[in-house]
Amino acid sequence: MTREKAGLRPVDLARLAGISAQQVRNYADAGVLPPAPRSPAGYRTFDGRHRRALLTYRVLVRGYGWETGRGVMQAVHAEDVPRALALVDAAHAALHDQRLSLRAAGEALESVAVQAPDAAAAPRPALRIGEMAAHLGVRASALRVWESAGLLTPRRDPATGYRSYGPTELRDARMISMLRQGRYPMPQIRQILDGLRRTGSSDALRAAIAQRQAELTRRAAAMLEGASVLHHYLSGDEIPASPS
């Protein structure tokens, strides 16, 4: 265990982490930092343990996010290490589930992408917006949003002006729905659909899935680093240097 340096001010910790002194005080109030004694004048006084706690938290949030990182540190400072480790375990399990879901979604999306529009099973050749929404299991408002974003272009009945969705729109809407569930942004979905419509190629779709897989890999690496730093903090060791 390293010897703790006393006499640190909020501004000292703030400079270390590149945040404001008020944010340091907020962390202390929230339990992200261990309890800080007060000077006779009423000012908080910090030491090396508070510095290590701040560094640990800042590394944790890179992989686990603000909410989980905060919960972990609060549990540690409440002397409930089992709960802190349970939060870490839950985050790793959730990441694993995301990997499995991405793999399944990728396979399903590929199947939809190569599907001929006339092969899309629909109750009848042309669907109204309510029927389309019910068939896909989405809200009619979602279809309107996708249309406003240029992702869908349903035909309009010349007599009534009602939207009419055919097999092509149904196939595209299925892909949009699945991609939105995977949290893909609208511009990326549009690129995927444009490529599919223009060339029949699903290369953009494969690139989007590969990008999402790379994001999960980066997050897994950040979580691994965060878990290592947390271990050092729990052991009372100095926190290893970490790239910002």
PyMOL commands that set and color helices and strands:
alter all, ss='L'
color gray80, all
select helices_A, chain A and resi 10-17+21-30+48-77+81-113+117-119+129-136+140-148+167-181+186-199+203-235
alter helices_A, ss='H'
color red, helices_A
select strands_A, chain A and resi 155-156+163-164
alter strands_A, ss='S'
color yellow, strands_A
deselect
rebuild
show_as cartoon
